[in-house]
Amino acid sequence: MTSVRDREEDDRQEPPVRPTDEDSLAATASELIGGPAGKHAEAGGHRWWNALRVMVLIVIAMFALGMVQKVPCYNGAWFQAGDPQYIHACYSDIPHLYHDRGFAADVVPYFDRIPGSIGGSGFHYLEYPVLTGLFMEVASWLTPHGGTMEHRAQIYWIVNSGMLLLCAIALVVAVARTNRRRPWDGLFIALSPALALSATINWDLFAVAMASVGLLLWSRSRPLAAGVLIGLATAAKLYPVLLLLALFLLCLRAGRMRAYGAALGGAVGAWLVVNLPVILLARSGWAQFYDYSRTRGVDYGSVWLIIMQRTGNPLSGVSAYVAALLILLCAGIAALTFYAPRRPRLGQITFLVVAALIVSNKVYSPQYVLWLLPLAVLARPRWRDLLIWQGAEVLYYLAIWMQLAYVTGGTKHHGLSADGYHLAVALHLLGVLYLSGMVIRDIMRPEHDVLRQDGEDDPVGGVLDGAEDSFVLGLFPEDGPPQLTSVGPADAPAGLPEEPRYDA
């Protein structure tokens, strides 16, 4: 069997795959800048303008455009009563929480009680995971205390935006380097409209960047280091713990449990290093996030909100419903992992488990799209499908602010009514389900998987790449699972389309 070092050497010798080489939509769109690269185009990486540097500059430009989109709020709408910040679709939690969570008054997160209550719900501590709380605190240290509260909140948002821009750059670099032969896959991250619009709403990008670096390290067959990054990401946002579930399922099928044990140990150790001091010294403050997540009711963006508002049922036991649905979906993903004719790729299963959380959760904030963004690129690097999903997410981004404008605008009723908002929520969920369906199709029929059409197994799988199956529930012939048959870089089989706060 080919060693990891041999595969890395082969990757360095083969030219990188460009989007216009295999994606008809990307090739068509490239006509705006002169068309696809020709056979005489420079393929080497020795020039300054290599793929990575181009994508870093693009993500900086897109991030700046996202900040410009927030200018109406920066200039005053954040600090005005009523619906101005929603009408302009430029809301951000960051300037509001600077005052409301005590950072302006130098309150120490988790140790000091926040004056008054939070949102009328009686909370007295910061309701964010520890590493995100540290991120918020560091930004407050860098924010000058002179001037009015409004001015200080503006500067706090700028400081946080600068720190989050570094996270966005790290995200693009991590995705671009995860698959050595496909560095241009990071271009979809850099050009993502959802990233530009939602990057500075909250602090999710911090956890997303760390989780993506963790997957990069796993792809380099460094499971312990990968686990450390995933553990740190989980200390900033809870969803990355699902990446450990995806790794468990794939490592069990491939018989790579020793590597999984290293990743799990690294994750648990990193999480404890960050959390244990706060648990020991400020247990009540540390527990605030977990208590809030457990007791929180139905909120914006979820399928449960549609059910509740359409039926009039308050869904008081929604946490149990959410847990049951998530367990059911994860059980289905586990069955898919073990019954698939060929072991799924890491990008595919990580996307599906996080998508399961998105679909089943009792709240969907617009910045949660960032959780799926790098995983979607690793799972299904097709511009057509990614743009369909992103279109649904941008529509939801606009809809949530218009709905909030409608309910906070008094008698003016500017914005979107409940019926229109429910439609936007449904379209967002359908977008996630559509992309999930395409990923599942690739798993069940690997000839549709663009990453496997050249005979590769799992180029970002690290120790999983090329591994023989050890635990399989599918019914295969004695000589093993069906072999992959390529259908060409851009063509599909006949009959199928051509592929080319608001809260914590």
C-alpha positions as CSV (number, residue, x, y, z in Angstrom):
1,M,0.0,0.0,0.0
2,T,1.2,3.5,-0.8
3,S,2.6,5.3,2.2
4,V,1.5,8.7,3.4
5,R,5.0,10.1,2.4
6,D,4.7,8.7,-1.1
7,R,1.3,10.2,-1.6
8,E,2.5,13.5,-0.4
9,E,5.4,13.3,-2.9
10,D,2.9,12.4,-5.7
11,D,0.8,15.4,-4.7
12,R,3.8,17.8,-5.0
13,Q,4.6,16.4,-8.5
14,E,1.0,16.7,-9.9
15,P,-0.3,20.1,-10.8
16,P,-3.0,21.6,-8.6
17,V,-6.6,21.2,-9.7
18,R,-8.2,24.5,-10.8
19,P,-12.0,25.1,-10.6
20,T,-12.2,25.8,-14.3
21,D,-10.6,22.4,-15.1
22,E,-13.5,20.4,-13.9
23,D,-16.5,22.6,-12.9
24,S,-18.6,23.9,-15.8
25,L,-20.1,26.7,-13.8
26,A,-16.7,27.9,-12.7
27,A,-15.4,27.7,-16.3
28,T,-18.4,29.8,-17.5
29,A,-18.0,32.4,-14.7
30,S,-14.3,32.7,-15.5
31,E,-15.3,34.4,-18.8
32,L,-15.7,37.6,-16.8
33,I,-11.9,37.6,-16.3
34,G,-10.8,36.2,-19.6
35,G,-11.8,32.6,-19.5
36,P,-10.3,29.4,-18.1
37,A,-6.6,29.1,-17.7
38,G,-4.9,27.6,-20.8
39,K,-2.5,24.7,-21.0
40,H,0.4,27.2,-21.2
41,A,-0.6,29.0,-18.0
42,E,2.0,29.0,-15.2
43,A,1.2,26.1,-12.9
44,G,4.2,26.5,-10.5
45,G,3.9,28.0,-7.0
46,H,7.2,29.9,-7.1
47,R,5.7,33.2,-8.1
48,W,4.4,35.6,-5.5
49,W,0.8,35.4,-6.9
50,N,0.1,31.8,-6.0
51,A,-3.3,30.5,-5.2
52,L,-3.0,31.0,-1.4
53,R,-2.0,34.6,-1.5
54,V,-4.7,35.4,-4.1
55,M,-7.4,33.9,-1.8
56,V,-6.1,35.7,1.3
57,L,-6.4,39.0,-0.5
58,I,-9.9,38.1,-1.7
59,V,-11.1,37.2,1.7
60,I,-9.7,40.4,3.1
61,A,-11.6,42.3,0.5
62,M,-14.8,40.4,1.1
63,F,-14.5,40.9,4.8
64,A,-14.0,44.6,4.3
65,L,-17.2,44.7,2.2
66,G,-19.0,43.0,5.0
67,M,-17.8,45.7,7.4
68,V,-19.0,48.4,4.9
69,Q,-22.4,46.7,4.9
70,K,-22.5,47.4,8.7
71,V,-21.8,51.1,8.3
72,P,-25.5,52.2,8.8
73,C,-25.5,50.5,12.1
74,Y,-22.0,51.7,13.0
75,N,-23.1,55.3,12.4
76,G,-26.0,55.1,14.9
77,A,-28.6,52.4,14.2
78,W,-27.1,50.1,16.8
79,F,-27.8,52.7,19.4
80,Q,-31.3,53.7,18.3
81,A,-34.5,52.3,19.8
82,G,-36.8,50.3,17.5
83,D,-36.0,48.8,14.2
84,P,-33.3,50.8,12.4
85,Q,-30.6,48.2,12.8
86,Y,-32.9,45.5,11.5
87,I,-34.2,47.6,8.5
88,H,-30.6,48.0,7.4
89,A,-29.9,44.3,8.0
90,C,-26.7,45.3,9.8
91,Y,-27.2,44.0,13.3
92,S,-24.3,42.7,15.4
93,D,-24.2,41.3,18.9
94,I,-20.7,42.7,19.5
95,P,-21.4,46.4,20.3
96,H,-24.5,45.5,22.4
97,L,-22.8,42.9,24.5
98,Y,-19.9,45.3,25.2
99,H,-22.1,47.1,27.6
100,D,-24.7,44.5,28.4
101,R,-22.3,41.8,29.5
102,G,-20.1,44.2,31.6
103,F,-17.0,44.5,29.4
104,A,-17.3,48.2,29.4
105,A,-17.3,48.1,33.2
106,D,-14.3,45.7,33.4
107,V,-16.4,42.9,34.8
108,V,-14.4,39.6,34.8
109,P,-16.3,37.0,32.8
110,Y,-17.5,34.0,34.9
111,F,-16.2,35.4,38.1
112,D,-18.2,38.7,38.4
113,R,-21.9,39.0,38.3
114,I,-23.3,41.1,35.5
115,P,-25.3,44.0,36.8
116,G,-29.0,43.4,36.4
117,S,-30.4,40.6,34.3
118,I,-29.6,39.5,30.8
119,G,-32.5,39.9,28.4
120,G,-35.0,39.8,31.2
121,S,-34.1,36.1,31.9
122,G,-32.3,36.5,35.2
123,F,-28.8,35.5,34.1
124,H,-26.0,36.9,36.1
125,Y,-22.9,35.6,34.3
126,L,-21.6,35.5,30.7
127,E,-23.5,32.9,28.8
128,Y,-20.7,32.0,26.3
129,P,-18.1,29.1,26.4
130,V,-14.8,29.9,28.2
131,L,-12.5,30.4,25.2
132,T,-15.0,32.7,23.5
133,G,-15.3,34.7,26.7
134,L,-11.5,35.0,26.7
135,F,-11.7,36.3,23.1
136,M,-14.3,38.9,24.1
137,E,-12.2,39.9,27.2
138,V,-9.0,40.4,25.2
139,A,-10.9,42.6,22.7
140,S,-12.1,44.7,25.7
141,W,-8.5,45.1,26.9
142,L,-7.6,46.5,23.5
143,T,-10.6,48.9,23.5
144,P,-9.7,52.4,24.9
145,H,-12.0,53.6,27.7
146,G,-12.1,57.2,26.7
147,G,-15.1,58.9,25.1
148,T,-18.8,58.1,25.2
149,M,-20.2,54.6,25.6
150,E,-21.4,54.7,22.0
151,H,-17.9,55.5,20.8
152,R,-16.3,52.8,22.9
153,A,-18.8,50.2,21.6
154,Q,-17.9,51.2,18.1
155,I,-14.2,50.7,18.8
156,Y,-14.9,47.4,20.5
157,W,-16.7,46.2,17.3
158,I,-13.7,47.3,15.2
159,V,-11.2,45.6,17.4
160,N,-13.3,42.4,17.3
161,S,-13.6,42.7,13.6
162,G,-9.8,42.9,13.2
163,M,-9.4,39.8,15.4
164,L,-12.1,37.9,13.4
165,L,-10.4,38.9,10.1
166,L,-7.4,37.0,11.3
167,C,-9.7,34.0,11.9
168,A,-11.2,34.3,8.4
169,I,-7.7,34.3,6.9
170,A,-6.8,31.2,9.0
171,L,-10.0,29.5,7.8
172,V,-9.2,30.1,4.1
173,V,-5.6,29.0,4.6
174,A,-6.7,25.8,6.4
175,V,-9.2,24.8,3.8
176,A,-6.9,25.6,0.9
177,R,-4.1,23.4,2.4
178,T,-6.3,20.6,3.6
179,N,-6.4,19.0,0.2
180,R,-3.0,19.5,-1.4
181,R,-4.1,19.0,-4.9
182,R,-7.1,21.3,-4.6
183,P,-5.9,24.6,-3.1
184,W,-8.4,26.6,-5.0
185,D,-11.3,25.0,-3.1
186,G,-10.5,27.7,-0.5
187,L,-11.7,30.3,-3.1
188,F,-15.3,29.5,-2.2
189,I,-14.6,30.4,1.4
190,A,-12.9,33.6,0.4
191,L,-15.8,34.6,-2.0
192,S,-18.6,33.4,0.3
193,P,-21.4,36.0,0.7
194,A,-22.5,34.4,3.9
195,L,-19.0,34.8,5.3
196,A,-19.0,38.5,4.4
197,L,-22.4,39.2,5.8
198,S,-22.2,37.1,9.1
199,A,-18.5,37.2,10.1
200,T,-19.0,40.1,12.6
201,I,-22.4,39.3,14.0
202,N,-20.9,37.2,16.7
203,W,-17.7,35.3,17.6
204,D,-18.5,31.9,15.8
205,L,-15.7,32.4,13.3
206,F,-13.1,31.9,16.1
207,A,-14.3,28.3,16.7
208,V,-14.8,27.6,13.0
209,A,-11.2,28.6,12.2
210,M,-9.8,26.4,15.0
211,A,-11.9,23.4,14.0
212,S,-10.8,23.8,10.4
213,V,-7.1,23.9,11.4
214,G,-7.9,20.7,13.4
215,L,-9.1,19.0,10.2
216,L,-6.0,20.3,8.4
217,L,-3.8,18.6,11.0
218,W,-5.8,15.4,10.7
219,S,-5.3,15.4,6.9
220,R,-1.5,15.6,7.7
221,S,-1.8,12.4,9.8
222,R,-1.3,14.3,13.1
223,P,-4.3,13.0,15.1
224,L,-3.0,14.3,18.5
225,A,-2.5,17.8,17.2
226,A,-5.8,17.6,15.4
227,G,-7.6,16.6,18.6
228,V,-6.0,19.5,20.5
229,L,-7.4,22.0,18.0
230,I,-10.8,20.4,18.0
231,G,-10.9,20.5,21.8
232,L,-10.0,24.2,21.8
233,A,-12.7,24.8,19.2
234,T,-15.2,23.0,21.4
235,A,-14.1,25.3,24.3
236,A,-15.2,28.2,22.1
237,K,-18.4,26.8,20.6
238,L,-20.0,23.4,21.4
239,Y,-20.7,22.2,17.8
240,P,-17.1,21.0,17.0
241,V,-17.5,18.1,19.4
242,L,-19.5,16.5,16.6
243,L,-16.3,16.3,14.6
244,L,-15.1,13.7,17.1
245,L,-18.3,11.7,16.4
246,A,-17.5,11.7,12.6
247,L,-13.9,10.7,13.3
248,F,-15.1,7.8,15.5
249,L,-17.4,6.4,12.9
250,L,-14.8,6.5,10.1
251,C,-12.0,5.2,12.3
252,L,-14.1,2.4,13.5
253,R,-14.9,1.3,9.9
254,A,-11.2,1.7,8.9
255,G,-9.8,0.1,12.0
256,R,-7.8,3.2,13.0
257,M,-9.0,3.4,16.6
258,R,-5.5,4.1,17.9
259,A,-5.3,7.3,15.8
260,Y,-8.8,8.2,17.1
261,G,-7.8,7.6,20.6
262,A,-4.9,10.1,20.2
263,A,-7.3,12.7,18.7
264,L,-9.9,12.1,21.5
265,G,-7.2,12.4,24.2
266,G,-5.9,15.6,22.6
267,A,-9.4,17.0,22.5
268,V,-10.3,16.2,26.0
269,G,-7.0,17.4,27.4
270,A,-7.1,20.7,25.5
271,W,-10.7,21.3,26.6
272,L,-9.8,20.5,30.3
273,V,-6.8,22.8,30.2
274,V,-9.1,25.7,29.2
275,N,-12.1,24.9,31.3
276,L,-10.9,23.3,34.4
277,P,-9.5,26.4,36.1
278,V,-12.8,28.2,35.6
279,I,-14.7,25.2,36.8
280,L,-12.7,25.1,40.0
281,L,-12.7,28.8,40.7
282,A,-16.0,30.0,39.3
283,R,-18.3,27.0,38.8
284,S,-21.5,29.0,38.7
285,G,-20.2,31.3,36.0
286,W,-18.8,28.5,34.0
287,A,-22.1,26.6,34.1
288,Q,-24.1,29.5,32.8
289,F,-23.6,28.7,29.1
290,Y,-24.6,25.0,29.6
291,D,-27.6,25.9,31.8
292,Y,-28.7,28.5,29.2
293,S,-28.4,26.0,26.3
294,R,-30.3,23.4,28.2
295,T,-33.2,25.6,29.3
296,R,-33.5,27.8,26.3
297,G,-36.9,27.6,24.6
298,V,-37.8,27.7,20.9
299,D,-36.1,30.6,19.1
300,Y,-35.7,32.1,15.7
301,G,-34.7,30.1,12.7
302,S,-35.7,26.6,13.8
303,V,-38.2,24.2,12.4
304,W,-39.7,24.1,15.9
305,L,-40.6,27.8,15.7
306,I,-42.7,27.1,12.6
307,I,-44.4,24.2,14.4
308,M,-45.0,26.2,17.5
309,Q,-46.4,29.3,15.8
310,R,-48.4,27.3,13.3
311,T,-50.0,25.0,15.8
312,G,-50.1,27.2,18.9
313,N,-48.4,24.5,20.9
314,P,-45.7,26.0,23.2
315,L,-43.5,23.0,22.8
316,S,-42.4,23.2,26.4
317,G,-40.4,20.0,26.1
318,V,-38.5,21.1,23.0
319,S,-35.1,20.1,24.4
320,A,-36.2,16.5,24.5
321,Y,-37.5,16.7,21.0
322,V,-34.3,18.2,19.8
323,A,-32.2,15.5,21.4
324,A,-34.4,12.8,20.0
325,L,-34.2,14.1,16.5
326,L,-30.4,14.7,16.6
327,I,-29.8,11.2,17.9
328,L,-32.1,9.8,15.2
329,L,-30.2,11.7,12.5
330,C,-26.8,10.7,13.9
331,A,-27.9,7.1,14.0
332,G,-28.8,7.4,10.3
333,I,-25.4,8.9,9.5
334,A,-23.7,6.0,11.4
335,A,-25.7,3.5,9.4
336,L,-24.7,5.3,6.2
337,T,-21.1,5.2,7.3
338,F,-21.1,1.4,7.8
339,Y,-23.4,0.3,5.0
340,A,-22.1,2.6,2.2
341,P,-20.5,0.6,-0.6
342,R,-17.2,2.5,0.0
343,R,-16.1,4.2,3.2
344,P,-17.3,7.8,3.1
345,R,-14.8,10.6,3.1
346,L,-14.1,12.6,6.2
347,G,-15.4,15.8,4.7
348,Q,-18.7,14.1,3.9
349,I,-19.4,12.8,7.4
350,T,-18.3,15.9,9.2
351,F,-20.7,17.9,7.1
352,L,-23.6,15.6,7.7
353,V,-23.3,15.5,11.5
354,V,-23.1,19.3,11.8
355,A,-25.9,19.6,9.3
356,A,-27.9,17.3,11.5
357,L,-27.4,19.7,14.4
358,I,-28.4,22.7,12.3
359,V,-31.6,21.0,11.1
360,S,-32.6,19.7,14.6
361,N,-31.6,22.6,16.8
362,K,-34.1,24.8,18.6
363,V,-32.4,28.0,17.3
364,Y,-30.6,29.0,14.1
365,S,-28.7,32.3,14.3
366,P,-27.6,33.7,10.9
367,Q,-23.9,33.3,11.8
368,Y,-24.3,29.6,12.3
369,V,-23.9,29.2,8.5
370,L,-20.2,29.6,9.2
371,W,-20.2,26.2,11.0
372,L,-21.0,24.4,7.7
373,L,-19.0,26.6,5.4
374,P,-15.6,24.8,5.4
375,L,-17.3,21.4,5.8
376,A,-19.5,22.0,2.8
377,V,-16.4,22.7,0.6
378,L,-14.7,19.6,1.8
379,A,-17.8,17.5,1.3
380,R,-19.1,18.7,-2.0
381,P,-16.7,21.1,-3.9
382,R,-19.1,21.9,-6.7
383,W,-19.9,25.5,-7.3
384,R,-23.5,24.9,-8.4
385,D,-24.5,23.1,-5.3
386,L,-22.6,25.4,-2.9
387,L,-24.2,28.5,-4.5
388,I,-27.7,27.0,-4.2
389,W,-27.1,26.5,-0.5
390,Q,-25.5,29.9,-0.1
391,G,-28.4,31.5,-1.9
392,A,-30.8,30.0,0.7
393,E,-28.6,31.2,3.5
394,V,-28.4,34.8,2.2
395,L,-32.1,34.8,1.8
396,Y,-32.5,33.7,5.5
397,Y,-30.0,36.4,6.6
398,L,-32.2,39.1,5.1
399,A,-35.4,37.5,6.4
400,I,-34.4,37.3,10.0
401,W,-33.7,41.0,10.2
402,M,-36.9,41.9,8.3
403,Q,-38.9,39.7,10.7
404,L,-37.3,41.4,13.7
405,A,-38.0,44.8,12.1
406,Y,-41.6,43.8,11.8
407,V,-42.0,42.8,15.4
408,T,-40.0,45.8,16.8
409,G,-41.3,48.5,14.6
410,G,-44.4,49.2,16.5
411,T,-47.4,50.1,14.4
412,K,-45.3,50.7,11.3
413,H,-44.9,47.0,10.5
414,H,-41.9,47.4,8.3
415,G,-40.3,44.2,7.3
416,L,-41.5,40.6,7.0
417,S,-44.5,39.1,8.6
418,A,-44.6,35.7,10.2
419,D,-45.8,33.9,7.1
420,G,-43.0,35.2,5.0
421,Y,-40.4,34.5,7.7
422,H,-41.6,30.9,8.0
423,L,-41.1,30.5,4.3
424,A,-37.6,31.8,4.6
425,V,-36.8,29.4,7.4
426,A,-38.2,26.5,5.3
427,L,-36.0,27.5,2.3
428,H,-33.0,27.7,4.6
429,L,-33.7,24.2,5.9
430,L,-34.3,23.0,2.3
431,G,-31.0,24.4,1.3
432,V,-29.2,22.5,4.0
433,L,-31.1,19.3,3.1
434,Y,-30.4,19.7,-0.6
435,L,-26.7,19.9,-0.1
436,S,-26.9,17.0,2.4
437,G,-28.8,15.0,-0.2
438,M,-26.1,15.6,-2.8
439,V,-23.4,14.5,-0.3
440,I,-25.4,11.3,0.5
441,R,-25.7,10.6,-3.2
442,D,-22.0,10.9,-3.5
443,I,-21.5,8.5,-0.7
444,M,-23.9,5.9,-2.1
445,R,-22.7,6.3,-5.7
446,P,-19.0,7.3,-5.4
447,E,-18.8,7.8,-9.2
448,H,-20.5,11.1,-8.6
449,D,-17.9,12.3,-6.1
450,V,-15.6,14.7,-7.8
451,L,-12.8,13.9,-5.3
452,R,-12.9,10.3,-6.2
453,Q,-13.2,10.5,-10.0
454,D,-9.4,10.4,-10.4
455,G,-9.1,7.2,-8.3
456,E,-8.3,8.8,-5.0
457,D,-9.8,7.5,-1.7
458,D,-9.9,10.3,0.9
459,P,-7.3,12.9,0.2
460,V,-8.1,14.8,3.4
461,G,-8.5,11.6,5.5
462,G,-5.0,11.4,6.9
463,V,-4.6,7.9,8.4
464,L,-7.9,7.0,6.8
465,D,-6.7,7.6,3.3
466,G,-6.3,4.3,1.5
467,A,-7.0,2.3,4.7
468,E,-8.7,-1.1,4.3
469,D,-12.1,-1.5,6.0
470,S,-12.2,-3.3,9.3
471,F,-15.8,-3.0,10.3
472,V,-18.5,-3.0,7.6
473,L,-22.2,-3.8,7.8
474,G,-22.8,-3.6,4.0
475,L,-23.4,-6.7,1.9
476,F,-20.5,-6.9,-0.5
477,P,-19.3,-9.6,-2.8
478,E,-16.4,-11.7,-1.6
479,D,-13.9,-9.7,-3.6
480,G,-14.8,-6.5,-1.7
481,P,-16.9,-3.4,-2.4
482,P,-17.6,-2.2,-6.0
483,Q,-14.7,-0.4,-7.6
484,L,-15.0,3.2,-8.6
485,T,-15.7,3.9,-12.3
486,S,-14.9,7.5,-13.4
487,V,-17.7,9.4,-15.2
488,G,-15.4,12.2,-16.2
489,P,-14.5,15.5,-14.5
490,A,-17.6,17.5,-15.3
491,D,-20.2,15.1,-16.7
492,A,-22.8,13.1,-14.8
493,P,-24.6,9.9,-15.9
494,A,-27.5,10.2,-18.2
495,G,-30.6,11.5,-16.6
496,L,-28.8,13.6,-14.0
497,P,-28.0,17.3,-14.2
498,E,-24.5,18.4,-15.2
499,E,-22.4,19.4,-12.3
500,P,-20.2,21.8,-13.0
501,R,-28.1,39.7,19.8
502,Y,-29.0,38.5,18.9
503,D,-28.1,35.4,20.8
504,A,-25.2,33.2,21.8
